[in-house]
Amino acid sequence: MSADWLNGKAAIVGIGHTAYGKRGEFAERGTYSLVIEAVLKACEDAGISPKEIDGWSSYSNDPNQGGMLSAMLGCDRLRFTAMGWGGGGGAMGGAYMYAAMAVATGQADVVCIVRGATMPGNARFGGMGRPGDGPPHGMISPGNSFALAARRHMALFGTTEDHFGEITINARRNAHNNPFARFRDEITMEDHHNSQMICEPLRKMDFCMESDFGTAVIITSMDRAKDLKQEPVSLLSMAMGGPPRWGDAWFGQAASDSSGMGSPVGGHISDDLDYVSGGYRTLAVDLYNKAGIGPDDVDVALLYDHFTPMVIMAIEDFQFCKKGEGGPFVAEGNIRREGKIPVNTHGGNLAEVYAHGMTHVIEGVRQIRGVAANQIDGAEVALIAAGASMAPTGAILLGKA
């Protein structure tokens, strides 16, 4: 497929979300109620009727099924549904790619990407068991796994806890101006270092929160978008995937798979430089090439920040600095609003809400529209990175139509 299959053919026209709650706050409502609220708000934002939605897309086994959403909203017809493989927010890029493909090829006219979650008080994303070789060695949660990658980055490149702290400080600083954010109090480096050590070298403030939420983003063709309420935000480029064996190396998937027969790919065997990355190295090249631009053309970066070291690794993967220089890069203030490449201007997973990457897209749309709480002057290109997790991950470039 040619590199221009997407550029100029699909656009984001509507965004919507619920209030953001702490873990379990909206458990009695259930996810369908949250998602429906978000969809209705996205439709209002776009200036369309919910009945016009004829396609749905989501990721990571989201429980809100397209057929049920269509029935609840009284949609005129259902023409397309898609679900992306992957863990956490890793497959988010795929959900947007499927939606854009459907619109660009005429399989659907209006596709809504949804994601919603709520958890009772006794449930934890971070407490999920992991199959394979990991549990006997303490690898029982994502935090354990990402801590090892962080430690390896420190050993190879001299990255420090101060560098991790700068990611959280920046997130809280940006969230301070965001009326939707859950954690709006600014912090100091001392606050970061005084937070509880969870999985060395990661402290409590290196971890994202757990949240209840509903989110929705509406995509349609560029021709249709031009007649709607908002200025369309163009989907310039998308890419998904990951380097060989990337992701498996964190979670030790060698011993078993869903069949119980054992996985053919060994865990913890990955190229060293890919192991200490967000998995974006290969897809970053595709992303930029498809759009015909480079890292210097990006005005704002919305990088998945479930753990602070992964932001540093993503900065390197997307070529905002050289490999191994991410720590000093952030320490110099380059990711702040006044810096070389403003990062997570909404506060991200660390400070706004943990919505599995959906609010990174929503913030990207607001930046291109020029209405963000921390608006970057002249922002015309926004990069969104999906989660560093089990492959595939993904990335999106948004721009002015």
C-alpha positions as CSV (number, residue, x, y, z in Angstrom):
1,M,0.0,0.0,0.0
2,S,1.3,3.5,-0.9
3,A,2.5,5.8,1.8
4,D,-0.3,8.2,1.1
5,W,-3.2,5.8,1.6
6,L,-4.3,7.8,4.7
7,N,-3.1,11.4,4.5
8,G,-6.0,13.6,3.7
9,K,-8.6,10.8,3.6
10,A,-9.8,10.6,7.2
11,A,-10.2,13.0,10.1
12,I,-11.1,13.2,13.7
13,V,-14.3,15.3,14.1
14,G,-15.5,14.6,17.6
15,I,-14.1,13.9,21.1
16,G,-15.9,13.1,24.3
17,H,-15.2,11.9,27.8
18,T,-16.8,11.5,31.1
19,A,-15.5,12.9,34.4
20,Y,-12.5,11.0,35.5
21,G,-12.8,9.0,38.7
22,K,-10.5,7.2,41.0
23,R,-10.4,3.4,40.9
24,G,-13.9,2.1,41.6
25,E,-15.6,5.5,41.8
26,F,-18.0,4.8,39.0
27,A,-18.2,1.0,39.4
28,E,-22.0,1.0,40.0
29,R,-22.5,2.7,36.7
30,G,-20.7,0.1,34.7
31,T,-18.7,0.7,31.5
32,Y,-21.5,0.8,29.0
33,S,-23.0,3.8,30.8
34,L,-19.7,5.6,30.9
35,V,-19.0,4.9,27.2
36,I,-22.4,6.0,26.1
37,E,-22.0,9.3,27.9
38,A,-18.7,9.8,26.1
39,V,-20.1,8.9,22.7
40,L,-23.0,11.3,23.1
41,K,-20.5,14.1,24.0
42,A,-18.3,13.2,21.0
43,C,-21.4,13.4,18.7
44,E,-22.3,16.8,20.2
45,D,-18.8,18.0,19.6
46,A,-18.9,16.8,16.0
47,G,-22.4,18.0,15.3
48,I,-23.8,14.7,14.3
49,S,-26.5,12.3,15.5
50,P,-25.4,9.2,17.3
51,K,-27.6,7.3,14.8
52,E,-25.1,8.1,12.0
53,I,-22.4,6.0,13.6
54,D,-22.0,2.8,11.6
55,G,-18.7,1.5,12.8
56,W,-16.9,0.9,16.1
57,S,-13.3,0.1,17.1
58,S,-11.5,-0.5,20.3
59,Y,-8.6,-2.5,21.7
60,S,-7.2,-4.8,24.4
61,N,-10.5,-6.7,24.9
62,D,-12.6,-3.6,25.8
63,P,-15.9,-5.0,27.1
64,N,-18.1,-2.4,25.3
65,Q,-19.2,-4.3,22.1
66,G,-20.0,-2.4,19.0
67,G,-23.2,-4.3,18.3
68,M,-24.6,-3.5,21.8
69,L,-23.6,0.2,21.5
70,S,-25.4,0.4,18.2
71,A,-28.5,-1.0,19.7
72,M,-28.4,1.3,22.8
73,L,-28.0,4.4,20.6
74,G,-30.5,3.4,18.0
75,C,-28.0,3.6,15.2
76,D,-29.4,3.2,11.7
77,R,-27.1,0.4,10.8
78,L,-23.9,-1.4,11.7
79,R,-21.3,-1.9,9.0
80,F,-18.0,-2.3,10.8
81,T,-16.4,-3.4,14.1
82,A,-12.8,-4.0,15.0
83,M,-10.8,-5.0,18.1
84,G,-7.0,-4.7,18.4
85,W,-4.8,-7.3,20.0
86,G,-2.4,-6.2,22.7
87,G,-2.1,-5.4,26.4
88,G,-3.2,-2.2,28.2
89,G,-2.8,0.8,25.8
90,G,-0.4,-0.9,23.4
91,A,-3.0,-1.7,20.8
92,M,-4.6,1.7,20.8
93,G,-2.8,2.7,17.6
94,G,-4.3,-0.3,15.9
95,A,-7.8,0.7,16.9
96,Y,-7.4,4.1,15.2
97,M,-5.8,2.5,12.2
98,Y,-8.7,0.1,11.7
99,A,-11.2,3.0,12.0
100,A,-9.3,5.1,9.5
101,M,-8.9,2.2,7.1
102,A,-12.7,1.6,7.3
103,V,-13.5,5.2,6.5
104,A,-10.8,5.6,3.8
105,T,-12.0,2.5,1.9
106,G,-15.7,3.1,2.3
107,Q,-16.4,0.2,4.6
108,A,-18.1,2.7,7.0
109,D,-19.0,6.3,7.0
110,V,-18.6,7.3,10.7
111,V,-16.5,5.1,13.1
112,C,-16.3,5.7,16.8
113,I,-13.3,4.5,18.8
114,V,-14.3,3.8,22.4
115,R,-12.6,2.8,25.6
116,G,-14.1,2.6,29.1
117,A,-13.1,1.1,32.4
118,T,-14.2,0.9,36.0
119,M,-13.0,-1.4,38.7
120,P,-14.4,-2.4,42.1
121,G,-12.2,-1.5,45.0
122,N,-10.7,-5.0,45.3
123,A,-9.5,-5.2,41.7
124,R,-6.1,-4.0,40.4
125,F,-4.7,-3.6,36.9
126,G,-1.2,-3.7,38.5
127,G,-1.9,-6.9,40.4
128,M,-2.6,-9.0,37.3
129,G,-0.7,-12.4,37.4
130,R,1.8,-13.0,34.6
131,P,2.3,-16.4,32.9
132,G,5.6,-17.9,32.1
133,D,9.0,-17.8,33.8
134,G,8.4,-14.5,35.7
135,P,6.4,-15.2,38.8
136,P,8.9,-17.4,40.6
137,H,11.4,-14.5,40.3
138,G,9.0,-11.8,41.5
139,M,7.8,-10.7,38.0
140,I,4.1,-10.7,39.0
141,S,3.0,-7.2,37.8
142,P,3.8,-4.7,35.1
143,G,5.7,-2.6,37.6
144,N,8.1,-5.4,38.3
145,S,8.7,-5.9,34.6
146,F,9.2,-2.2,33.7
147,A,11.5,-1.7,36.7
148,L,14.0,-4.1,35.1
149,A,14.0,-2.3,31.8
150,A,14.5,1.0,33.7
151,R,17.4,-0.5,35.7
152,R,19.0,-1.7,32.5
153,H,18.7,1.8,30.9
154,M,20.4,3.2,34.0
155,A,23.2,0.7,33.7
156,L,23.8,1.3,30.0
157,F,23.5,5.1,29.9
158,G,23.7,6.5,33.4
159,T,20.1,7.5,33.6
160,T,19.1,8.5,37.1
161,E,16.1,8.7,39.4
162,D,16.3,12.5,39.0
163,H,15.5,12.0,35.3
164,F,12.5,9.8,36.2
165,G,11.4,12.5,38.6
166,E,11.4,15.2,35.9
167,I,8.8,13.2,33.9
168,T,6.4,13.3,36.9
169,I,7.2,16.9,37.7
170,N,6.4,17.9,34.1
171,A,3.1,15.9,34.2
172,R,1.9,17.5,37.4
173,R,3.0,21.0,36.2
174,N,0.8,20.5,33.1
175,A,-2.1,19.0,35.0
176,H,-2.2,22.0,37.3
177,N,-3.9,24.0,34.5
178,N,-6.1,21.2,33.3
179,P,-9.6,21.3,34.8
180,F,-10.2,17.6,34.0
181,A,-7.0,16.3,35.6
182,R,-7.2,14.2,38.8
183,F,-3.8,15.1,40.2
184,R,-3.4,18.9,39.8
185,D,-0.9,19.7,42.6
186,E,2.6,20.5,41.4
187,I,5.5,18.5,43.0
188,T,9.2,18.9,43.5
189,M,12.0,16.5,43.0
190,E,12.1,16.0,46.8
191,D,8.5,15.0,46.7
192,H,9.2,12.5,44.0
193,H,12.2,11.0,45.9
194,N,10.2,10.9,49.1
195,S,7.4,8.8,47.6
196,Q,7.3,5.1,48.4
197,M,9.7,2.8,46.6
198,I,7.5,0.2,44.9
199,C,9.8,-1.8,42.5
200,E,13.3,-0.5,42.6
201,P,14.2,1.9,41.0
202,L,10.5,2.9,40.5
203,R,8.7,4.9,43.2
204,K,5.0,5.5,43.7
205,M,5.3,8.7,41.7
206,D,6.8,6.8,38.8
207,F,3.6,4.8,38.4
208,C,0.5,6.0,36.7
209,M,-2.8,6.0,38.6
210,E,-5.8,3.6,38.1
211,S,-8.9,5.3,37.0
212,D,-12.6,5.0,36.0
213,F,-13.6,6.7,32.8
214,G,-15.4,6.6,29.5
215,T,-13.9,8.0,26.3
216,A,-14.9,8.3,22.6
217,V,-13.3,9.7,19.4
218,I,-15.2,10.0,16.1
219,I,-13.5,9.5,12.7
220,T,-15.1,10.2,9.3
221,S,-13.9,11.0,5.8
222,M,-12.2,14.3,5.1
223,D,-15.0,15.2,2.6
224,R,-17.7,14.7,5.2
225,A,-15.6,16.3,8.0
226,K,-15.4,19.6,6.1
227,D,-19.2,20.0,6.5
228,L,-19.3,19.4,10.3
229,K,-19.1,21.5,13.4
230,Q,-15.4,21.4,14.1
231,E,-12.4,22.1,12.0
232,P,-11.3,18.6,11.0
233,V,-8.0,17.2,12.5
234,S,-6.3,15.2,9.8
235,L,-4.8,11.7,10.5
236,L,-1.5,12.3,8.8
237,S,0.1,8.9,9.5
238,M,-0.2,5.8,11.6
239,A,2.0,2.8,12.3
240,M,1.8,-0.2,14.5
241,G,4.0,-3.2,15.4
242,G,7.3,-3.5,17.3
243,P,10.8,-4.9,17.0
244,P,11.3,-8.7,17.0
245,R,10.5,-10.3,20.4
246,W,9.9,-6.9,21.9
247,G,7.4,-7.0,24.8
248,D,7.8,-10.7,25.5
249,A,11.2,-9.8,27.0
250,W,9.6,-7.8,29.8
251,F,6.9,-10.3,30.8
252,G,8.7,-13.7,30.5
253,Q,6.2,-15.4,28.3
254,A,8.4,-18.4,27.5
255,A,6.9,-21.0,29.6
256,S,3.2,-21.0,28.7
257,D,0.6,-19.5,26.4
258,S,-3.2,-19.7,26.4
259,S,-3.1,-23.3,25.1
260,G,-0.9,-24.4,28.0
261,M,1.5,-25.8,25.4
262,G,4.3,-23.3,25.8
263,S,5.2,-20.3,23.7
264,P,7.6,-20.6,20.8
265,V,9.2,-17.3,21.6
266,G,11.5,-17.2,24.6
267,G,11.0,-14.6,27.3
268,H,13.8,-12.2,28.2
269,I,15.6,-12.6,24.9
270,S,15.6,-9.3,23.1
271,D,18.1,-7.1,21.5
272,D,19.6,-5.0,24.4
273,L,18.7,-1.6,22.8
274,D,15.2,-2.7,22.1
275,Y,14.8,-4.1,25.6
276,V,15.5,-0.6,26.9
277,S,13.0,1.1,24.6
278,G,9.3,1.7,24.3
279,G,9.2,-0.6,21.2
280,Y,8.7,2.3,18.9
281,R,12.1,2.2,17.1
282,T,10.9,0.4,13.9
283,L,7.5,2.0,13.7
284,A,8.8,5.5,14.2
285,V,10.6,5.2,10.9
286,D,7.4,4.1,9.2
287,L,5.3,6.8,10.9
288,Y,7.6,9.6,9.7
289,N,8.1,8.2,6.3
290,K,4.4,7.8,5.6
291,A,3.7,11.4,6.6
292,G,6.8,12.8,4.8
293,I,8.0,14.6,7.9
294,G,10.6,14.1,10.7
295,P,10.9,14.6,14.4
296,D,11.8,18.3,14.0
297,D,8.3,18.9,12.5
298,V,6.5,17.6,15.6
299,D,5.1,20.4,17.8
300,V,3.8,18.4,20.7
301,A,4.3,14.8,21.8
302,L,1.8,12.8,23.8
303,L,3.8,9.8,25.0
304,Y,2.2,7.0,26.9
305,D,3.4,7.4,30.5
306,H,2.3,4.4,32.6
307,F,5.8,4.4,34.0
308,T,8.2,7.4,33.9
309,P,11.2,5.6,32.4
310,M,9.1,4.6,29.3
311,V,8.7,8.3,28.4
312,I,12.4,8.7,28.3
313,M,12.7,5.6,26.1
314,A,9.9,6.9,23.8
315,I,11.7,10.2,23.4
316,E,14.7,8.3,22.2
317,D,12.7,6.0,20.0
318,F,11.0,8.8,18.2
319,Q,14.4,10.5,17.6
320,F,13.9,13.6,19.6
321,C,17.4,12.8,21.0
322,K,20.0,10.1,20.5
323,K,19.7,6.7,22.1
324,G,20.9,6.9,25.7
325,E,20.6,10.7,25.9
326,G,16.9,10.8,27.0
327,G,17.8,11.4,30.7
328,P,19.9,14.5,30.2
329,F,17.5,15.6,27.5
330,V,14.6,15.8,30.0
331,A,16.8,17.2,32.7
332,E,17.6,20.2,30.5
333,G,13.8,21.1,30.4
334,N,13.3,20.1,26.8
335,I,10.0,18.4,27.5
336,R,8.4,21.3,29.3
337,R,5.9,23.6,27.6
338,E,8.6,26.1,26.8
339,G,11.1,23.4,25.7
340,K,12.2,21.8,22.4
341,I,9.4,19.3,22.3
342,P,6.5,19.7,24.8
343,V,5.4,16.4,26.2
344,N,2.1,15.4,27.7
345,T,0.7,18.9,27.9
346,H,-2.5,17.5,29.5
347,G,-0.7,15.7,32.4
348,G,-0.9,12.2,30.9
349,N,-1.5,8.9,32.6
350,L,0.6,10.2,35.5
351,A,-1.5,13.2,36.4
352,E,-4.7,13.6,34.2
353,V,-6.2,10.1,34.1
354,Y,-5.1,6.6,33.2
355,A,-7.4,6.1,30.2
356,H,-5.1,3.7,28.3
357,G,-4.0,6.4,25.9
358,M,-7.3,7.7,24.7
359,T,-6.8,11.1,26.4
360,H,-3.5,11.5,24.7
361,V,-5.4,11.4,21.4
362,I,-8.0,13.8,22.8
363,E,-5.2,16.2,23.9
364,G,-3.6,15.9,20.5
365,V,-6.9,17.0,18.9
366,R,-7.3,19.9,21.3
367,Q,-3.7,21.1,20.5
368,I,-4.4,21.0,16.7
369,R,-7.7,22.8,17.2
370,G,-5.9,25.4,19.4
371,V,-8.1,25.0,22.5
372,A,-5.9,23.0,24.9
373,A,-5.5,24.0,28.5
374,N,-1.7,24.3,27.9
375,Q,-1.9,25.4,24.3
376,I,1.4,25.3,22.4
377,D,1.6,28.3,20.1
378,G,1.4,27.4,16.5
379,A,0.9,23.6,17.1
380,E,0.3,22.0,13.7
381,V,1.6,18.4,14.2
382,A,1.0,16.2,17.3
383,L,2.5,12.8,17.8
384,I,0.7,10.3,19.9
385,A,2.4,7.1,21.2
386,A,0.4,4.1,22.3
387,G,1.4,2.1,25.3
388,A,4.7,0.2,25.7
389,S,3.3,-3.3,26.5
390,M,3.0,-6.6,24.7
391,A,3.4,-6.2,21.0
392,P,1.9,-4.5,19.0
393,T,2.2,-0.9,20.0
394,G,1.5,2.0,17.7
395,A,1.7,5.7,17.0
396,I,-0.3,8.4,15.3
397,L,0.5,11.7,13.7
398,L,-2.3,14.4,13.8
399,G,-2.2,17.6,11.9
400,K,-4.2,20.5,10.5
401,A,-6.4,19.6,7.6
